[in-house]
Amino acid sequence: MKITPLLLSALLTALPLQSFAESETDSATWPLIRDSLFPGSPDIVESEEIVSLTAPKRAIDAALVPLEVKVNVRQDDTNPIERIHLIVDNNPSPIVGSFDMSPNNGVANIATRVRVNAYSPVRVIAQTADGKLHMHSKFVKASGGCSAPAGADDMLARQRMGRMKLKDLAGENSRMMQLLISHPNYSGLQIDQLTRHWIPSDYVSDVNITLEGEPVMRFNGGISISENPTFTFHLDKGKTGKLKADVKDSTGREFSSEWDI
């Protein structure tokens, strides 16, 4: 039986969060998530040798939980990082998203902010060019992030929707860039504080970043990315030209911005 995202969400909802868990980074939901992402149950090596995840033990704001991924190979290595998955086991939609990386990254380090709806293992899985899967997990104490009210007025948020900024941050062996996207990223689990009606889901689903038409990083994800998404990524030093971000959301809207770097 094929496990679709809708079926996966229903199955996870039916499971008690702590049942079968032997340690903080075990969960009853993980086997279902693993089989959904990686049919056939391939080996996943849990180690910090290739990839490591930095996350707060207890989040200050469950709707804005910072995650940072660092990898220990460069993109010009013989076995670079091809894809990175972020997962929050106990979220209603546990697969935060996937990041397709490229040789233009220099190093495949990334950072973003996510929603955490209940105390949960948070995982990063990096797939190298040889197809092997490398995982590192942390346990994050946070609750209510997916249903937390939006931080900005809905009308103002929609007026700003799709605006983008690019920051060029310091980096030792590569250029660290941060893309900021104005978008309320409604999860579908929030209630309008004035009308008391449910707010339909409306979130950034795809981000494609290119440099002079060549791929840099591509993101595809769901409701677990925070309001006003931020994506930190790297460019190999010496790379210059026109950087472009093409963004789509779950309603079909499309936004684009360009910068000379």
N, C-alpha and C positions, 0 to 999 in steps of 0.2 A: 504494500500500500504506500503510495506517495504521500509524504507529509508536506502539505502546503502550509504557508504562513498562517492562514486562518485556522487550520486544523491544529497546528502547533500551539497557537495561542489558547485554543479551547482545551487542549490536553494539559497545558501548563496550569491553567486556571483550576483544573480539577485536582491538582496535586498539592498536598500540604507542603509548605516551603521548606521545612526542616526535616521531613521524613527521609530516611535512608542516608542522611548525611553523616559521614564519619569524621569530618574535619570542617573547618570554616570554608575551605575552598571546594568542598564536595557539595553537591545539591541533588535533590531528586529530579530536577529539571534538566540537568546537564546531559544525561544520555540522550534525551529527545532532541535537544538543541544540536548536539554533536552529529546525530544521525541525519538531521535535517540539512546541516551544512555540508557534511562529508559522508554521503551514502557509502555503504560498504565498510564502515568503521576502520579507516586507515589508522596506522599508529600515529599518535600525537605525543611528542616528547615534551614533558614539562621540565623546563630548565631555563635559566637565565643566560645560558651560554650564547644564544643567538639573539634573543629578544627579551626585554624587561619592561615591566609596567610600573609606573609611579601613580599612586592614587591615595587620597586621604583615608586614614583609618575611620575617621568620623567626619562626614561632610558638614561644612558650615551651612550650605544651602543645597538641599536634595535636588533642586531643579537646575543647579549649575555646578556639577561636580567635575573638577578638572582631572583629565587623564593625560598622561604623557607616556609615549612609547619610544624606547631607544633600542637600536639594533647594533650589533657588534660586527657587522660586515659592511663594507662599502658597496655601492652599486656598480663599481667597475671590477668587483671581485668575480671570480669564476662561477660563484654560486650566490648571486644577489637575491634580495627580497623581491618577489613578484606581487604578493598580495598580503594585506594585513586585515584581520577581522577583529572587531571589538564586540564583546558580548557582556551583557548584564543578566545573569541567570534568572533572577526573580522579577524582572520587569515584565509587564503584559506583552510587550514585543521585545524579546530578549536580544535579538540580533541587532545591535546598534547600527552596524553597517560594515562595508568592506571598502578598502582603499587599494586601488591598483597603482603600484609604484612603477618608476621608470629609471633608465640610466641617467636621465637628466637630474635626478634628485641628488646625486653625490652620495648622500646617506639617507636611508629611508625612515628617519625619525619623524614622528608626527605627534600632534597634540590637539585636543579638542575638549569640549565640555558636554556632559551628558546628564540625563535625568536618571535618578535611581529611585525606584518606587518602594523598595523594601530592603532590609538588610540582605546583602547578596554578595556572592562571589562575582568579581569582575575579571574578565579574561581578555588577553590579547593572544591571537594566534597568527604567526607569521609563516607564510608559505614561501620557501626558497625555490630557485629555478629548477632544482632537481625533484620538485614535487613534495619534499618532506615538510612536515608540519611541526612547528615549535611553539610552545605555549608557556605563558607565565600568568599567574592568577594572584589577585589580592582580594581581601574581604573588606567591603565598605559598609559602614553603618550609616544608613540614611533611609528616610521613608517619606512617601507622599510626593516624590518629585514629578511623577507623570500626571498628577492631578492638581498640582499647585497652580494657583491663579497666575495668569500672565503678569509680567512686571510692568507693562505699559498699557495705556489706554488703547482699546481696540481700534478706534478710528485713527489715532496717531500712528499705531503700528502698521496699519494698512496703507497709510499715506507714504510711509518710509519703505514699504516693502520692496525688496530687490536692490536697494542701494548697497554699494560695496565699497570697502576700503582695503588697501593693501599696505602693510607695514613691513619694512625691511629691517630685520632685527640682527643683532650681532651673532656671529657664528665663527667657530675656530677654523674649520676646514671646509665650510660650505656657507652659502648665504641662507639664513633662516628667514622665511617669509611667513607672514600671518595674514590670512584672508578673513575679513569680517563681513558678514552678510546680515542686513536688516530683514528679519522675517519673524513673525510671532511663533512659528513652529508649533501650532496647536496640536496637541496629542490626541484629541477626541475624547479625553477623560476629564476635561476641565469644564467648569460651570461659569457662565457669565455672571459676574457679581451683581449686576443690575437687574437683568431679566430673569435670572435663575434658570435659564435654559442651557442645555448642553451645547458646547461650541464644537462644530464639526472639525474633524482632523484636517489639518492644512499645514504641511511641513515641507522643508527642503528635502528632496529625494535624490537629486543627482547634482554633482559638482564636477565639472571637467576643466582642468587647468592645463593650458598649453603654452609653450614658448616658441614663437615663430612657427606655429602650426604643429610643432612636435609635442608629444605627450609629456606631461610632467607628473600629474597625479589625478586620479579619478575616484570620486566617492559615490557610493550608492547606499542608501540607508532608509531608516524609518523614523518612528515617532520618538525614539530615545535620545536624539540629539537635542540640545537645549535650545531655548529661545535665542534669537539672534546668533546663529551658529558662527563659531570661529574654527578655522582650520590652520594649524601651523605645519608647514612643510619645509623642505630644504631644496635648494638649487646648487648644483655643482658650481664651485667658484670659477669665474671667468665667463659664465653664461650671461649673455646680454641679449637685448632685443625687446620685442613686444610680448608681454605676458597677458594672456586672456583667460578670463573665468566665465564659463557658460554654466548657468544654474537653472535647474528645473525644480518645480515643486509638485506636490501630489495632486494639485488641481489642474495641472497642465500649463501653468504660467511659465514663461521663460524670461531670463534676465541675463545680460552680458555686460562686462566691463573690461577695459584694456588699460594697461600701464606700460610705459617705456621704462625698462630697468637696466 
